[in-house]
Amino acid sequence: MEKMWIKNIHIIDPANGRDEISDIFISDGKIVSEEDYRRIPAANDEEVIDGTGLIAGPGFVDVHVHFRDPGQTYKEDIHTGAACAAAGGFTSVVMMANTVPPIDDPGILKDVCDRASSEPVHIYTCATVTKGMAGAELVDYERLLAAGAAGFTDDGKPILDEAVLTKAFEAISKLGAVVSLHEEDPAYIKENGVNSGPAAEALGLTGSDRLAEITMIERDLAIAAKTGVKLNIQHISTAEGVEAVRHAKQSNPNIHAEATPHHFSLTDSAVKTYGTLAKMNPPLRSADDREAIWEGLADGTIDIIATDHAPHSSEEKSRGFALAPSGITGLETSFLLAYGTLVQRDIIDMNRLFTLMSLNPAKLYGLDAGTLSTGAPADIVIISTDEETVFDTSRSRSSNSPFLGQTFEGKIKYTIAGGRIIYSA
């Protein structure tokens, strides 16, 4: 049996209401009681971590990442994506299905899951909602769930046909699965990736009107109410979108929403400084929108912090703004931005941070994660809030982050998955 003892550490575990200085005992990849730990013999010398002055919580869970595998592994692959996750304190991630080809077939899904199983991070993947992400023909949800799909999404493309989406919601609801949606109506978008208004005008563009998101969120919340599906609104960016989710949640417990670190940290003025490194879909919005996201994260309207980790090559991002792809990497900076933007400003506390980054995302997808309960997998992140992190290099194949070169308060000291250290500062 492999054994590890983390002693004298500040434990924050929202699932069990723990916020205390104590010890964590690990044996054979599981969290165990002190009594069992002392009773079980070790195959080798036990590993001891002195947690004095540090914080331990359930390993972070990201339910929105793009590892570009298969088809675009020059941007990222499963292995490099897993390395980014470990460095960011993540022990579980859920990949999106917009690969090349899309994950709309059990054979493709099984290949991805099989290759991901060799990584130290727990890697899951969604399948698509429609075949080829074309928004027309539904996939076989039952077969894909049986093959290991964590949920369903056409992320990257909105599903415009209301009748198709209604049928999808009805079928997915019967199976009790999750559907996550990218909410942008192209009818309101002249050029994607930048908010309509002064930011777009500075680039000589028209940009993406906020109605692109608002109208789609309102439509899909209404369909979800009729069908009973478990719906996750992805990367919310507008104050009106946050308010629509807040209202829907009053009568529908199956509604969930996620916010990204870039949407709660930056505003649309960032495109003037960072250019295409601040281009993403949906785009960065106004300071008022950012404040609405802060409020939603604090009051429970927004359940989840998810990165939308979206690697692109330097060549792709060096194209003109209108031609460059949207998206930034995010796994390595997610905690740093959440801590600096939200916790240090007293918008949320550390307990809420672990709820948003560990407990709630695990619960949404029914993952065996997000808790430090006895018997649970020993998936743990250990953090220092007294040290700084200089984000000067990335483990990704890509480097499309506006945060490269910046210094942050806080540091991921260790990431532990299955009782083994998979990252150490």
Residue, then its C-alpha position, 0 to 999 in steps of 0.5 A: m500500500e502506498k501511503m501519504w500523510i499531509k499534516n497540520i494543514h488548513i482543510i477546506d472541504p465544502a462537501n463536508g462543511r470543513d474549514e479547519i486545521s487538521d491532517i489528511f491520511i491517504s492509503d492506496g489512492k483513497i482518503v482514509s481515517e487516521e485509525d485505518y492509516r495507522r493500521i494499514p502497513a506501507a509497502n514503502d516509506e510513507e510520504v509526509i507533507d508538512g502543510t503548515g501555513l498551506i491550504a488543502g482542498p478537493g482537486f479542482v474540476d474543470v468541465h470545459v476544456h479543449f484538448r484538440d485531440p483528435g485532429q488538431t494536436y499541433k495546438e494541444d493533445i491529451h498529454t500536454g492538456a493533462a500537464c496544464a491541468a495538473a499544474g493548475g491544481f486540476t485533478s479532473v477535466v471534461m473535454m469538449a467534443n468539437t474535435v476533428p472529427p467531432i466526437d459523435d460516434p462511440g468508436i471515436l469516443k472510446d479511442v479518446c477515452d482509452r488514450a486519456s486513461s493513461e494520464p494521471v489526471h482524470i479525463y472525461t469527454c462529452a459527445t456532441v448533441t448533433k451529428g457532425m455538430a451540424g445542428a440537424e440530426l441527433v446522435d445516439y445518446e444512449r449508445l454514447l453514454a454507454a461508451g463513456a460520454a460524460g454529457f453532451t455539447d456542440d460547444g463552439k456552435p449554437i444549435l439554431d433549430e429550435a425543433v432539433l434542440t427540443k427533441a435533443f432536450e427531450a431525449i437527453s432528459k429521459l437519460g438523466a444526462v447533462v447538456s451544455l450549450h454555447e449560446e451565441d446567435p450568429a444573426y447578431i454577430k458581424e465579426n466574432g470575438v469582440n464586443s460591439g461598441p467602443a472596443a470593436e470600433a477601435l479595431g475598425l469592426t462591428g463585433s458581436d452584439r450582446l443580444a447574440e447571447i441573451t436571446m439564445i439563453e432566454r430561448d434555451l431556458a424556456i425549452a429546458a423548462k418544458t423538457g426537464v433537461k439538466l442544462n448548463i449555460q456555458h461561459i456566460s458573459t452578459a448581465e442580462g444572461v446572468e439575470a435570466v439564469r437567476h430568474a430561471k433557477q427560482s423555478n427550475p433546479n436543473i439550470h446551471a451556468e458557468a463563468t470563465p476566469h477571463h470573463f470575470s477578470l477582463t473587460d472588452s478594453a483588453v483587446k486594445t492591449y492584448g489584441t487577438l490574445a483577448k479574442m474569444n467567443p463569447p467576447l469579453r464584455s463591459a465592466d458592468d457585465r463583469e460585475a454582474i458575473w461577480e454577483g452571480l458567482a457570489d449569490g449562487t446564480i453561477d454554479i461553476i468556474a470553468t476555463d474554456h481552455a482553448p489552445h491555438s498556435s502562434e501562427e493562427k493568433s498572429r493573423g489579423f483580428a478578424l481572421a484569428p481564431s477565438g479562445i485562450t488557454g486557461l488551466e494554469t491560471s484559473f485558480l490564480l485569477a479566481y483568487g486574485t480577482l474574486v477572493q482578494r476583493d472579498i467577492i467570494d471566500m475560499n470556501r465558495l472558491f472550492t465550491l465553484m471549482s471543485l464541488n459543483p462541477a463534480k456534482l453537475y457531471g456526477l464525477d467521483a470528485g470534489t470532496l475530501s470525504t473518507g473513502a473518496p479518491a485522494d484528489i487534492v490540491i495544496i495551495s499557498t496564499d502567501e507566495e507568488t506565481v510568475f506565469d512565465t512558461s506554459r506546459s501547453r503546446s500553445s501560448n495564447s494567453p494574455f496572462l503570460g509574463q504576469t505575476f500573481e498572488g497565490k501558488i499551487k504547491y502540489t496537485i495530488a491525484g489518486g494519492r500520488i503527487i502529479y505536480s509539485a512547485 
